[in-house]
Amino acid sequence: MTDLINRQIVLKSRPVGAPTESNFELIDSSVPEPSEGQFLARTIYLTVDPYMRGRMSGLKTYIDPQPVNAVMQGGTVSQVIKSRHGKFSEGDFLLGFDGWQEYAVSDGKGAQKLDPLKGSLSLALGVLGMPGLTAYSGLLDMGKPKAGETVVVSAAAGAVGSVVGQIAKIKGCRAVGFAGSAEKCQIVKKEFGFDACINYKTENLHDALRIACPQGIDVYFDNVAGDILDAVLQQINVGARIPLVGMISQYNAVEPPPGPNLLPVLIKRATIQGFIVSDHFNRMPEFLRDVSQWIKEGPLKYREHLVHGIDEAPRAFLGLFRGENVGKVIVQVSDDPHRLAS
């Protein structure tokens, strides 16, 4: 389709320490015609997520590193605009992994059709997508909360943490969150329904936890590691469970920071378990059933931090590490015909 130009964000260089906009480059490329068995899709929404920082470092962990001078990889919601594929037709809405670009040709591997009548398309990248599944399966399968227990979650105003606390409340637990400002703590308590929220930038973590968790801590859903994890470990109960889901406080470190004292884990016979959401895709049917119902009936609320334009993707990504968002950060790349129609 020679009349279309595809604007793409590529990783120009690997960051050392905190990434900057200079690590990314916006380029123009031609949009190819789909071959037999392929389709061309127009990106409507793309996601930016903290895990992408680890991939930018070039180290292989549980997922291959992001190549330099290649389109930044990540989840997308798109619409098929031309198809030579037997299973995907023009007009279909898809959840895929087309990355930070305006158009993509695909053979359909890994793509899932979306029904816009079941809710906003962007939710497939947030509360009904990978962040929501992370919260759901990480808390229920690893945290195993019981009614009456205390669940603590870091990054409680974010896409994952905000859902964790609300599910904890649905399960009859006390929910305590950490956030980085007084405004965010108010949102966490008033909008997301947490029992308490600690401002980790201004409050003494140990003192604040003792007040917020008078019965100790049974489950800690960890998105950040660092000083918060260290403070939580001093107040865990016997048999505490700690799903270790993220370490955002360390993603930009040039050298590994000193770790917390894990002696309480031994004394309290606690369980810390690493969590990778791709190991839990088998939970998707139950997750979609439960979370969709909770959203519809009201006990679970969500927020989206919507940014407009492919060129804004790097700034939106960097904002994650500055704590600029409440809820899921999503970049809207082009018009959403379903949202316009509604």
Phi and psi in degrees as GROMACS dihedral restraints (atoms count N, CA, C in turn):
[ dihedral_restraints ]
;  ai    aj    ak    al  type     phi  dphi    fc
    3     4     5     6     1   -67.4    20    10
    4     5     6     7     1   -15.4    20    10
    6     7     8     9     1   -83.8    20    10
    7     8     9    10     1    -4.6    20    10
    9    10    11    12     1  -106.6    20    10
   10    11    12    13     1   139.9    20    10
   12    13    14    15     1  -111.4    20    10
   13    14    15    16     1   131.6    20    10
   15    16    17    18     1  -100.7    20    10
   16    17    18    19     1   112.4    20    10
   18    19    20    21     1   -86.7    20    10
   19    20    21    22     1   130.6    20    10
   21    22    23    24     1  -133.0    20    10
   22    23    24    25     1   146.3    20    10
   24    25    26    27     1  -103.7    20    10
   25    26    27    28     1   121.0    20    10
   27    28    29    30     1  -112.5    20    10
   28    29    30    31     1   156.2    20    10
   30    31    32    33     1   -79.8    20    10
   31    32    33    34     1   110.5    20    10
   33    34    35    36     1   -80.1    20    10
   34    35    36    37     1   -36.9    20    10
   36    37    38    39     1  -155.5    20    10
   37    38    39    40     1   156.5    20    10
   39    40    41    42     1   -81.6    20    10
   40    41    42    43     1   131.0    20    10
   42    43    44    45     1   -73.5    20    10
   43    44    45    46     1   149.0    20    10
   45    46    47    48     1  -115.1    20    10
   46    47    48    49     1   115.0    20    10
   48    49    50    51     1    78.1    20    10
   49    50    51    52     1  -145.3    20    10
   51    52    53    54     1   -68.4    20    10
   52    53    54    55     1   131.2    20    10
   54    55    56    57     1   -69.0    20    10
   55    56    57    58     1   156.8    20    10
   57    58    59    60     1  -130.8    20    10
   58    59    60    61     1   172.7    20    10
   60    61    62    63     1   -63.3    20    10
   61    62    63    64     1   -23.8    20    10
   63    64    65    66     1   -68.5    20    10
   64    65    66    67     1   -15.7    20    10
   66    67    68    69     1   -76.8    20    10
   67    68    69    70     1    -8.5    20    10
   69    70    71    72     1  -118.1    20    10
   70    71    72    73     1   159.0    20    10
   72    73    74    75     1  -143.8    20    10
   73    74    75    76     1   135.9    20    10
   75    76    77    78     1   -93.5    20    10
   76    77    78    79     1   121.9    20    10
   78    79    80    81     1  -125.6    20    10
   79    80    81    82     1   160.0    20    10
   81    82    83    84     1  -109.2    20    10
   82    83    84    85     1   139.3    20    10
   84    85    86    87     1  -141.6    20    10
   85    86    87    88     1   163.8    20    10
   87    88    89    90     1   -77.7    20    10
   88    89    90    91     1   156.7    20    10
   90    91    92    93     1   -99.6    20    10
   91    92    93    94     1   115.9    20    10
   93    94    95    96     1   -77.7    20    10
   94    95    96    97     1   159.9    20    10
   96    97    98    99     1   -77.2    20    10
   97    98    99   100     1   137.3    20    10
   99   100   101   102     1   -68.9    20    10
  100   101   102   103     1   139.8    20    10
  102   103   104   105     1   -85.9    20    10
  103   104   105   106     1   177.3    20    10
  105   106   107   108     1   -59.8    20    10
  106   107   108   109     1   131.3    20    10
  108   109   110   111     1    85.8    20    10
  109   110   111   112     1    10.1    20    10
  111   112   113   114     1  -126.9    20    10
  112   113   114   115     1   169.0    20    10
  114   115   116   117     1  -143.0    20    10
  115   116   117   118     1   158.8    20    10
  117   118   119   120     1  -106.7    20    10
  118   119   120   121     1   129.6    20    10
  120   121   122   123     1  -122.8    20    10
  121   122   123   124     1   145.2    20    10
  123   124   125   126     1  -100.4    20    10
  124   125   126   127     1   125.0    20    10
  126   127   128   129     1   -71.7    20    10
  127   128   129   130     1   131.2    20    10
  129   130   131   132     1  -101.6    20    10
  130   131   132   133     1   -49.7    20    10
  132   133   134   135     1  -131.2    20    10
  133   134   135   136     1   146.4    20    10
  135   136   137   138     1  -132.9    20    10
  136   137   138   139     1   157.5    20    10
  138   139   140   141     1  -108.7    20    10
  139   140   141   142     1   148.0    20    10
  141   142   143   144     1  -119.9    20    10
  142   143   144   145     1   133.6    20    10
  144   145   146   147     1  -140.5    20    10
  145   146   147   148     1   150.1    20    10
  147   148   149   150     1   -57.9    20    10
  148   149   150   151     1   -33.3    20    10
  150   151   152   153     1   -60.7    20    10
  151   152   153   154     1   -21.4    20    10
  153   154   155   156     1   -63.3    20    10
  154   155   156   157     1   -27.0    20    10
  156   157   158   159     1   -62.0    20    10
  157   158   159   160     1   -41.3    20    10
  159   160   161   162     1   -63.3    20    10
  160   161   162   163     1   -38.6    20    10
  162   163   164   165     1   -67.3    20    10
  163   164   165   166     1   -30.8    20    10
  165   166   167   168     1   -68.2    20    10
  166   167   168   169     1   -19.7    20    10
  168   169   170   171     1   -73.3    20    10
  169   170   171   172     1   -19.1    20    10
  171   172   173   174     1    90.3    20    10
  172   173   174   175     1     1.4    20    10
  174   175   176   177     1   -93.3    20    10
  175   176   177   178     1   136.1    20    10
  177   178   179   180     1   -83.1    20    10
  178   179   180   181     1   124.6    20    10
  180   181   182   183     1  -120.6    20    10
  181   182   183   184     1  -116.1    20    10
  183   184   185   186     1   -86.3    20    10
  184   185   186   187     1    -3.0    20    10
  186   187   188   189     1  -146.8    20    10
  187   188   189   190     1   150.3    20    10
  189   190   191   192     1   -64.1    20    10
  190   191   192   193     1   149.9    20    10
  192   193   194   195     1   -68.6    20    10
  193   194   195   196     1   157.2    20    10
  195   196   197   198     1   -72.9    20    10
  196   197   198   199     1   122.0    20    10
  198   199   200   201     1   -67.3    20    10
  199   200   201   202     1   146.6    20    10
  201   202   203   204     1   -75.7    20    10
  202   203   204   205     1   146.9    20    10
  204   205   206   207     1    62.5    20    10
  205   206   207   208     1    26.2    20    10
  207   208   209   210     1  -125.7    20    10
  208   209   210   211     1   156.8    20    10
  210   211   212   213     1   -58.1    20    10
  211   212   213   214     1   133.2    20    10
  213   214   215   216     1   -58.1    20    10
  214   215   216   217     1   129.7    20    10
  216   217   218   219     1   -90.0    20    10
  217   218   219   220     1   146.9    20    10
  219   220   221   222     1   170.1    20    10
  220   221   222   223     1   170.0    20    10
  222   223   224   225     1   -71.1    20    10
  223   224   225   226     1   149.5    20    10
  225   226   227   228     1  -143.7    20    10
  226   227   228   229     1   155.4    20    10
  228   229   230   231     1  -114.9    20    10
  229   230   231   232     1   128.4    20    10
  231   232   233   234     1  -141.0    20    10
  232   233   234   235     1   173.5    20    10
  234   235   236   237     1  -128.4    20    10
  235   236   237   238     1   133.3    20    10
  237   238   239   240     1   -69.6    20    10
  238   239   240   241     1   127.0    20    10
  240   241   242   243     1  -113.6    20    10
  241   242   243   244     1   -14.4    20    10
  243   244   245   246     1  -155.9    20    10
  244   245   246   247     1   132.6    20    10
  246   247   248   249     1  -135.5    20    10
  247   248   249   250     1   137.8    20    10
  249   250   251   252     1  -126.8    20    10
  250   251   252   253     1    34.4    20    10
  252   253   254   255     1  -118.1    20    10
  253   254   255   256     1   137.1    20    10
  255   256   257   258     1   -70.5    20    10
  256   257   258   259     1   -22.5    20    10
  258   259   260   261     1  -105.3    20    10
  259   260   261   262     1   -10.2    20    10
  261   262   263   264     1  -126.1    20    10
  262   263   264   265     1   129.2    20    10
  264   265   266   267     1  -113.5    20    10
  265   266   267   268     1   158.7    20    10
  267   268   269   270     1   -57.0    20    10
  268   269   270   271     1   134.1    20    10
  270   271   272   273     1    98.6    20    10
  271   272   273   274     1   -17.1    20    10
  273   274   275   276     1   -64.1    20    10
  274   275   276   277     1   140.1    20    10
  276   277   278   279     1   -97.3    20    10
  277   278   279   280     1   137.4    20    10
  279   280   281   282     1  -133.3    20    10
  280   281   282   283     1   145.1    20    10
  282   283   284   285     1   -98.3    20    10
  283   284   285   286     1   124.0    20    10
  285   286   287   288     1  -146.2    20    10
  286   287   288   289     1  -160.3    20    10
  288   289   290   291     1  -137.1    20    10
  289   290   291   292     1    54.5    20    10
  291   292   293   294     1   -85.8    20    10
  292   293   294   295     1   -11.8    20    10
  294   295   296   297     1    82.3    20    10
  295   296   297   298     1  -166.7    20    10
  297   298   299   300     1   -87.2    20    10
  298   299   300   301     1    76.7    20    10
  300   301   302   303     1  -155.0    20    10
  301   302   303   304     1   162.6    20    10
  303   304   305   306     1   -83.8    20    10
  304   305   306   307     1   -27.5    20    10
  306   307   308   309     1  -138.5    20    10
  307   308   309   310     1   155.1    20    10
  309   310   311   312     1  -153.5    20    10
  310   311   312   313     1   140.9    20    10
  312   313   314   315     1   -97.4    20    10
  313   314   315   316     1   136.2    20    10
  315   316   317   318     1  -142.1    20    10
  316   317   318   319     1   153.6    20    10
  318   319   320   321     1   -93.9    20    10
  319   320   321   322     1     4.2    20    10
  321   322   323   324     1    89.6    20    10
  322   323   324   325     1    -3.8    20    10
  324   325   326   327     1   -63.3    20    10
  325   326   327   328     1   124.1    20    10
  327   328   329   330     1    83.7    20    10
  328   329   330   331     1    -7.6    20    10
  330   331   332   333     1   -79.7    20    10
  331   332   333   334     1   142.2    20    10
  333   334   335   336     1  -125.7    20    10
  334   335   336   337     1   134.5    20    10
  336   337   338   339     1   -72.0    20    10
  337   338   339   340     1   143.3    20    10
  339   340   341   342     1  -115.4    20    10
  340   341   342   343     1   143.5    20    10
  342   343   344   345     1  -103.1    20    10
  343   344   345   346     1   106.5    20    10
  345   346   347   348     1   -64.8    20    10
  346   347   348   349     1   -16.4    20    10
  348   349   350   351     1   -75.6    20    10
  349   350   351   352     1   -12.5    20    10
  351   352   353   354     1   -93.1    20    10
  352   353   354   355     1     3.9    20    10
  354   355   356   357     1   141.4    20    10
  355   356   357   358     1   170.8    20    10
  357   358   359   360     1   -54.9    20    10
  358   359   360   361     1   135.5    20    10
  360   361   362   363     1   -59.7    20    10
  361   362   363   364     1   -33.7    20    10
  363   364   365   366     1   -66.1    20    10
  364   365   366   367     1   -21.2    20    10
  366   367   368   369     1   -63.0    20    10
  367   368   369   370     1   -23.4    20    10
  369   370   371   372     1   -66.3    20    10
  370   371   372   373     1   -15.1    20    10
  372   373   374   375     1  -102.3    20    10
  373   374   375   376     1    -1.5    20    10
  375   376   377   378     1  -129.2    20    10
  376   377   378   379     1  -110.2    20    10
  378   379   380   381     1   -64.8    20    10
  379   380   381   382     1   -27.1    20    10
  381   382   383   384     1  -105.7    20    10
  382   383   384   385     1    21.4    20    10
  384   385   386   387     1  -129.1    20    10
  385   386   387   388     1  -148.7    20    10
  387   388   389   390     1   -57.1    20    10
  388   389   390   391     1   -44.9    20    10
  390   391   392   393     1   -62.5    20    10
  391   392   393   394     1   -41.7    20    10
  393   394   395   396     1   -65.3    20    10
  394   395   396   397     1   -41.6    20    10
  396   397   398   399     1   -64.3    20    10
  397   398   399   400     1   -36.9    20    10
  399   400   401   402     1   -59.5    20    10
  400   401   402   403     1   -46.9    20    10
  402   403   404   405     1   -63.7    20    10
  403   404   405   406     1   -46.5    20    10
  405   406   407   408     1   -64.8    20    10
  406   407   408   409     1   -56.4    20    10
  408   409   410   411     1   -75.2    20    10
  409   410   411   412     1   -35.0    20    10
  411   412   413   414     1   -63.2    20    10
  412   413   414   415     1   -43.8    20    10
  414   415   416   417     1   -74.1    20    10
  415   416   417   418     1   -49.7    20    10
  417   418   419   420     1   -75.4    20    10
  418   419   420   421     1   -39.0    20    10
  420   421   422   423     1   -84.9    20    10
  421   422   423   424     1   -32.3    20    10
  423   424   425   426     1  -107.1    20    10
  424   425   426   427     1   -41.7    20    10
  426   427   428   429     1   -73.8    20    10
  427   428   429   430     1   -32.8    20    10
  429   430   431   432     1    46.5    20    10
  430   431   432   433     1    57.7    20    10
  432   433   434   435     1   -68.4    20    10
  433   434   435   436     1   143.9    20    10
  435   436   437   438     1  -117.5    20    10
  436   437   438   439     1   147.6    20    10
  438   439   440   441     1   -52.9    20    10
  439   440   441   442     1   134.0    20    10
  441   442   443   444     1    93.8    20    10
  442   443   444   445     1   -11.7    20    10
  444   445   446   447     1   -82.0    20    10
  445   446   447   448     1   167.3    20    10
  447   448   449   450     1  -106.5    20    10
  448   449   450   451     1   125.0    20    10
  450   451   452   453     1  -112.7    20    10
  451   452   453   454     1   125.6    20    10
  453   454   455   456     1  -112.0    20    10
  454   455   456   457     1   139.2    20    10
  456   457   458   459     1  -137.8    20    10
  457   458   459   460     1   133.5    20    10
  459   460   461   462     1   -87.6    20    10
  460   461   462   463     1   163.9    20    10
  462   463   464   465     1    51.4    20    10
  463   464   465   466     1    49.0    20    10
  465   466   467   468     1   -71.6    20    10
  466   467   468   469     1   -15.3    20    10
  468   469   470   471     1   -93.0    20    10
  469   470   471   472     1    -0.8    20    10
  471   472   473   474     1   -86.7    20    10
  472   473   474   475     1  -179.0    20    10
  474   475   476   477     1   -62.8    20    10
  475   476   477   478     1   -38.4    20    10
  477   478   479   480     1   -86.0    20    10
  478   479   480   481     1   -52.7    20    10
  480   481   482   483     1   -59.3    20    10
  481   482   483   484     1   -38.6    20    10
  483   484   485   486     1   -63.6    20    10
  484   485   486   487     1   -34.6    20    10
  486   487   488   489     1   -75.7    20    10
  487   488   489   490     1   -38.1    20    10
  489   490   491   492     1   -56.0    20    10
  490   491   492   493     1   -50.8    20    10
  492   493   494   495     1   -61.8    20    10
  493   494   495   496     1   -37.8    20    10
  495   496   497   498     1   -70.0    20    10
  496   497   498   499     1   -37.9    20    10
  498   499   500   501     1   -66.2    20    10
  499   500   501   502     1   -38.2    20    10
  501   502   503   504     1   -58.5    20    10
  502   503   504   505     1   -42.2    20    10
  504   505   506   507     1   -65.6    20    10
  505   506   507   508     1   -41.6    20    10
  507   508   509   510     1   -59.2    20    10
  508   509   510   511     1   -32.9    20    10
  510   511   512   513     1   -87.4    20    10
  511   512   513   514     1     7.4    20    10
  513   514   515   516     1    86.3    20    10
  514   515   516   517     1    21.3    20    10
  516   517   518   519     1  -100.4    20    10
  517   518   519   520     1   164.6    20    10
  519   520   521   522     1   -85.1    20    10
  520   521   522   523     1   130.0    20    10
  522   523   524   525     1  -113.4    20    10
  523   524   525   526     1   125.1    20    10
  525   526   527   528     1  -125.3    20    10
  526   527   528   529     1   131.1    20    10
  528   529   530   531     1  -119.6    20    10
  529   530   531   532     1   162.6    20    10
  531   532   533   534     1  -114.5    20    10
  532   533   534   535     1   137.4    20    10
  534   535   536   537     1  -146.4    20    10
  535   536   537   538     1   167.9    20    10
  537   538   539   540     1  -100.3    20    10
  538   539   540   541     1    12.9    20    10
  540   541   542   543     1  -160.6    20    10
  541   542   543   544     1   160.5    20    10
  543   544   545   546     1   -63.4    20    10
  544   545   546   547     1   -37.9    20    10
  546   547   548   549     1   -62.6    20    10
  547   548   549   550     1   -44.6    20    10
  549   550   551   552     1   -65.1    20    10
  550   551   552   553     1   -39.2    20    10
  552   553   554   555     1   -62.6    20    10
  553   554   555   556     1   -36.5    20    10
  555   556   557   558     1   -64.6    20    10
  556   557   558   559     1   -42.0    20    10
  558   559   560   561     1   -63.1    20    10
  559   560   561   562     1   -43.7    20    10
  561   562   563   564     1   -58.6    20    10
  562   563   564   565     1   -41.3    20    10
  564   565   566   567     1   -81.0    20    10
  565   566   567   568     1   -49.7    20    10
  567   568   569   570     1   -78.3    20    10
  568   569   570   571     1   -42.0    20    10
  570   571   572   573     1   -90.7    20    10
  571   572   573   574     1   -43.2    20    10
  573   574   575   576     1   -93.7    20    10
  574   575   576   577     1    -7.6    20    10
  576   577   578   579     1    80.3    20    10
  577   578   579   580     1    17.2    20    10
  579   580   581   582     1   -64.4    20    10
  580   581   582   583     1   152.9    20    10
  582   583   584   585     1   -75.9    20    10
  583   584   585   586     1   -30.2    20    10
  585   586   587   588     1  -156.1    20    10
  586   587   588   589     1   156.7    20    10
  588   589   590   591     1  -144.6    20    10
  589   590   591   592     1   134.5    20    10
  591   592   593   594     1  -107.9    20    10
  592   593   594   595     1   128.1    20    10
  594   595   596   597     1   -82.1    20    10
  595   596   597   598     1   102.9    20    10
  597   598   599   600     1   -71.0    20    10
  598   599   600   601     1   -12.2    20    10
  600   601   602   603     1   -86.2    20    10
  601   602   603   604     1   -23.0    20    10
  603   604   605   606     1  -122.1    20    10
  604   605   606   607     1   -19.7    20    10
  606   607   608   609     1  -101.2    20    10
  607   608   609   610     1   152.3    20    10
  609   610   611   612     1   -71.0    20    10
  610   611   612   613     1   117.4    20    10
  612   613   614   615     1   -61.8    20    10
  613   614   615   616     1   -43.4    20    10
  615   616   617   618     1   -66.6    20    10
  616   617   618   619     1   -46.3    20    10
  618   619   620   621     1   -65.8    20    10
  619   620   621   622     1   -44.0    20    10
  621   622   623   624     1   -64.2    20    10
  622   623   624   625     1   -38.0    20    10
  624   625   626   627     1   -66.5    20    10
  625   626   627   628     1   -38.7    20    10
  627   628   629   630     1   -62.2    20    10
  628   629   630   631     1   -36.6    20    10
  630   631   632   633     1   -74.3    20    10
  631   632   633   634     1   -43.2    20    10
  633   634   635   636     1   -75.9    20    10
  634   635   636   637     1   -24.1    20    10
  636   637   638   639     1  -126.3    20    10
  637   638   639   640     1    67.5    20    10
  639   640   641   642     1   -63.2    20    10
  640   641   642   643     1   -22.4    20    10
  642   643   644   645     1   -99.3    20    10
  643   644   645   646     1    16.4    20    10
  645   646   647   648     1    79.2    20    10
  646   647   648   649     1  -172.3    20    10
  648   649   650   651     1  -121.1    20    10
  649   650   651   652     1   124.9    20    10
  651   652   653   654     1   -98.2    20    10
  652   653   654   655     1   -35.7    20    10
  654   655   656   657     1  -134.6    20    10
  655   656   657   658     1   129.7    20    10
  657   658   659   660     1  -121.2    20    10
  658   659   660   661     1   114.2    20    10
  660   661   662   663     1   -92.8    20    10
  661   662   663   664     1   105.8    20    10
  663   664   665   666     1  -100.0    20    10
  664   665   666   667     1   117.5    20    10
  666   667   668   669     1  -104.6    20    10
  667   668   669   670     1   -10.1    20    10
  669   670   671   672     1  -128.1    20    10
  670   671   672   673     1   -27.4    20    10
  672   673   674   675     1    63.1    20    10
  673   674   675   676     1  -152.1    20    10
  675   676   677   678     1    67.8    20    10
  676   677   678   679     1  -144.7    20    10
  678   679   680   681     1   -63.3    20    10
  679   680   681   682     1   -33.7    20    10
  681   682   683   684     1   -66.3    20    10
  682   683   684   685     1   -44.4    20    10
  684   685   686   687     1   -59.8    20    10
  685   686   687   688     1   -42.0    20    10
  687   688   689   690     1   -60.2    20    10
  688   689   690   691     1   -43.6    20    10
  690   691   692   693     1   -67.9    20    10
  691   692   693   694     1   -40.7    20    10
  693   694   695   696     1   -63.6    20    10
  694   695   696   697     1   -41.6    20    10
  696   697   698   699     1   -58.7    20    10
  697   698   699   700     1   -29.0    20    10
  699   700   701   702     1   -72.8    20    10
  700   701   702   703     1   -11.8    20    10
  702   703   704   705     1  -128.0    20    10
  703   704   705   706     1    19.3    20    10
  705   706   707   708     1   -76.4    20    10
  706   707   708   709     1   152.0    20    10
  708   709   710   711     1   -88.8    20    10
  709   710   711   712     1   166.4    20    10
  711   712   713   714     1   -59.5    20    10
  712   713   714   715     1   131.1    20    10
  714   715   716   717     1    78.9    20    10
  715   716   717   718     1    16.9    20    10
  717   718   719   720     1   -62.0    20    10
  718   719   720   721     1   151.1    20    10
  720   721   722   723     1  -118.1    20    10
  721   722   723   724     1   136.9    20    10
  723   724   725   726     1  -131.0    20    10
  724   725   726   727     1    95.5    20    10
  726   727   728   729     1   -69.6    20    10
  727   728   729   730     1   116.5    20    10
  729   730   731   732     1   -94.8    20    10
  730   731   732   733     1    99.1    20    10
  732   733   734   735     1  -102.6    20    10
  733   734   735   736     1   -33.4    20    10
  735   736   737   738     1  -151.2    20    10
  736   737   738   739     1   161.6    20    10
  738   739   740   741     1  -139.4    20    10
  739   740   741   742     1    51.6    20    10
  741   742   743   744     1   -62.5    20    10
  742   743   744   745     1   -25.4    20    10
  744   745   746   747     1   -67.2    20    10
  745   746   747   748     1   -15.7    20    10
  747   748   749   750     1  -114.0    20    10
  748   749   750   751     1    -3.3    20    10
  750   751   752   753     1   -63.3    20    10
  751   752   753   754     1   -29.6    20    10
  753   754   755   756     1  -101.1    20    10
  754   755   756   757     1     7.2    20    10
  756   757   758   759     1   -70.0    20    10
  757   758   759   760     1   134.5    20    10
  759   760   761   762     1   -75.7    20    10
  760   761   762   763     1   -37.2    20    10
  762   763   764   765     1  -123.2    20    10
  763   764   765   766     1   148.7    20    10
  765   766   767   768     1   -58.3    20    10
  766   767   768   769     1   127.2    20    10
  768   769   770   771     1   -73.6    20    10
  769   770   771   772     1   160.1    20    10
  771   772   773   774     1   -62.4    20    10
  772   773   774   775     1   138.8    20    10
  774   775   776   777     1   -83.3    20    10
  775   776   777   778     1   165.6    20    10
  777   778   779   780     1   -72.6    20    10
  778   779   780   781     1   163.8    20    10
  780   781   782   783     1   -77.0    20    10
  781   782   783   784     1   113.7    20    10
  783   784   785   786     1   -90.9    20    10
  784   785   786   787     1     8.6    20    10
  786   787   788   789     1   -57.1    20    10
  787   788   789   790     1   -40.8    20    10
  789   790   791   792     1   -60.3    20    10
  790   791   792   793     1   -28.6    20    10
  792   793   794   795     1   -61.8    20    10
  793   794   795   796     1   -40.3    20    10
  795   796   797   798     1   -69.4    20    10
  796   797   798   799     1   -50.0    20    10
  798   799   800   801     1   -63.5    20    10
  799   800   801   802     1   -41.1    20    10
  801   802   803   804     1   -90.8    20    10
  802   803   804   805     1     5.1    20    10
  804   805   806   807     1    50.0    20    10
  805   806   807   808     1    45.2    20    10
  807   808   809   810     1   -83.1    20    10
  808   809   810   811     1   161.3    20    10
  810   811   812   813     1  -117.2    20    10
  811   812   813   814     1   122.7    20    10
  813   814   815   816     1  -110.5    20    10
  814   815   816   817     1   127.7    20    10
  816   817   818   819     1  -132.9    20    10
  817   818   819   820     1   129.4    20    10
  819   820   821   822     1   -69.4    20    10
  820   821   822   823     1   148.6    20    10
  822   823   824   825     1  -131.6    20    10
  823   824   825   826     1   126.3    20    10
  825   826   827   828     1  -124.5    20    10
  826   827   828   829     1   122.3    20    10
  828   829   830   831     1   -62.7    20    10
  829   830   831   832     1   -29.9    20    10
  831   832   833   834     1   -64.7    20    10
  832   833   834   835     1   -17.5    20    10
  834   835   836   837     1   -75.7    20    10
  835   836   837   838     1    -7.2    20    10
  837   838   839   840     1  -123.2    20    10
  838   839   840   841     1    21.7    20    10
  840   841   842   843     1   -64.2    20    10
  841   842   843   844     1   -21.1    20    10
  843   844   845   846     1   -65.3    20    10
  844   845   846   847     1   -15.6    20    10
  846   847   848   849     1   -86.7    20    10
  847   848   849   850     1    -0.9    20    10
  849   850   851   852     1   -56.7    20    10
  850   851   852   853     1   -45.2    20    10
  852   853   854   855     1   -59.8    20    10
  853   854   855   856     1   -46.4    20    10
  855   856   857   858     1   -66.4    20    10
  856   857   858   859     1   -40.2    20    10
  858   859   860   861     1   -58.9    20    10
  859   860   861   862     1   -50.6    20    10
  861   862   863   864     1   -63.6    20    10
  862   863   864   865     1   -39.7    20    10
  864   865   866   867     1   -61.5    20    10
  865   866   867   868     1   -51.4    20    10
  867   868   869   870     1   -70.4    20    10
  868   869   870   871     1   -49.1    20    10
  870   871   872   873     1   -68.4    20    10
  871   872   873   874     1   -39.4    20    10
  873   874   875   876     1   -59.3    20    10
  874   875   876   877     1   -41.1    20    10
  876   877   878   879     1   -67.4    20    10
  877   878   879   880     1   -42.4    20    10
  879   880   881   882     1   -64.2    20    10
  880   881   882   883     1   -37.3    20    10
  882   883   884   885     1   -66.4    20    10
  883   884   885   886     1   -45.6    20    10
  885   886   887   888     1   -63.3    20    10
  886   887   888   889     1   -41.0    20    10
  888   889   890   891     1   -86.4    20    10
  889   890   891   892     1   -15.1    20    10
  891   892   893   894     1   113.2    20    10
  892   893   894   895     1   -20.9    20    10
  894   895   896   897     1   -72.5    20    10
  895   896   897   898     1   -11.6    20    10
  897   898   899   900     1  -123.4    20    10
  898   899   900   901     1   122.8    20    10
  900   901   902   903     1  -114.6    20    10
  901   902   903   904     1   159.0    20    10
  903   904   905   906     1  -143.0    20    10
  904   905   906   907     1   161.7    20    10
  906   907   908   909     1  -130.3    20    10
  907   908   909   910     1   147.8    20    10
  909   910   911   912     1  -119.9    20    10
  910   911   912   913     1   136.1    20    10
  912   913   914   915     1  -104.6    20    10
  913   914   915   916     1    95.1    20    10
  915   916   917   918     1   -91.8    20    10
  916   917   918   919     1   128.7    20    10
  918   919   920   921     1  -118.7    20    10
  919   920   921   922     1   141.0    20    10
  921   922   923   924     1  -109.8    20    10
  922   923   924   925     1   129.0    20    10
  924   925   926   927     1   106.1    20    10
  925   926   927   928     1   133.5    20    10
  927   928   929   930     1   -59.2    20    10
  928   929   930   931     1   -33.0    20    10
  930   931   932   933     1   -69.4    20    10
  931   932   933   934     1   -15.3    20    10
  933   934   935   936     1   -88.6    20    10
  934   935   936   937     1    -5.2    20    10
  936   937   938   939     1   -58.1    20    10
  937   938   939   940     1   -46.4    20    10
  939   940   941   942     1   -60.6    20    10
  940   941   942   943     1   -42.7    20    10
  942   943   944   945     1   -65.1    20    10
  943   944   945   946     1   -38.1    20    10
  945   946   947   948     1   -63.2    20    10
  946   947   948   949     1   -41.5    20    10
  948   949   950   951     1   -63.3    20    10
  949   950   951   952     1   -47.6    20    10
  951   952   953   954     1   -63.4    20    10
  952   953   954   955     1   -31.5    20    10
  954   955   956   957     1   -63.3    20    10
  955   956   957   958     1   -24.0    20    10
  957   958   959   960     1   -58.9    20    10
  958   959   960   961     1   -37.5    20    10
  960   961   962   963     1   -85.5    20    10
  961   962   963   964     1    -9.3    20    10
  963   964   965   966     1  -101.4    20    10
  964   965   966   967     1     1.6    20    10
  966   967   968   969     1    69.2    20    10
  967   968   969   970     1    34.4    20    10
  969   970   971   972     1   -82.9    20    10
  970   971   972   973     1   -10.6    20    10
  972   973   974   975     1  -108.8    20    10
  973   974   975   976     1   155.0    20    10
  975   976   977   978     1  -121.0    20    10
  976   977   978   979     1   124.2    20    10
  978   979   980   981     1    82.1    20    10
  979   980   981   982     1  -163.7    20    10
  981   982   983   984     1   -80.3    20    10
  982   983   984   985     1   128.5    20    10
  984   985   986   987     1   -85.4    20    10
  985   986   987   988     1   123.3    20    10
  987   988   989   990     1  -133.0    20    10
  988   989   990   991     1   135.4    20    10
  990   991   992   993     1   -99.6    20    10
  991   992   993   994     1   122.1    20    10
  993   994   995   996     1   -89.4    20    10
  994   995   996   997     1   118.0    20    10
  996   997   998   999     1   -92.9    20    10
  997   998   999  1000     1   -35.6    20    10
  999  1000  1001  1002     1  -147.0    20    10
 1000  1001  1002  1003     1   175.1    20    10
 1002  1003  1004  1005     1   -62.9    20    10
 1003  1004  1005  1006     1   140.3    20    10
 1005  1006  1007  1008     1   -96.3    20    10
 1006  1007  1008  1009     1   103.7    20    10
 1008  1009  1010  1011     1   -61.6    20    10
 1009  1010  1011  1012     1   -30.0    20    10
 1011  1012  1013  1014     1   -70.1    20    10
 1012  1013  1014  1015     1   -43.1    20    10
 1014  1015  1016  1017     1   -67.4    20    10
 1015  1016  1017  1018     1   -36.8    20    10
 1017  1018  1019  1020     1   -65.1    20    10
 1018  1019  1020  1021     1   -39.8    20    10
 1020  1021  1022  1023     1   -68.0    20    10
 1021  1022  1023  1024     1   -32.3    20    10
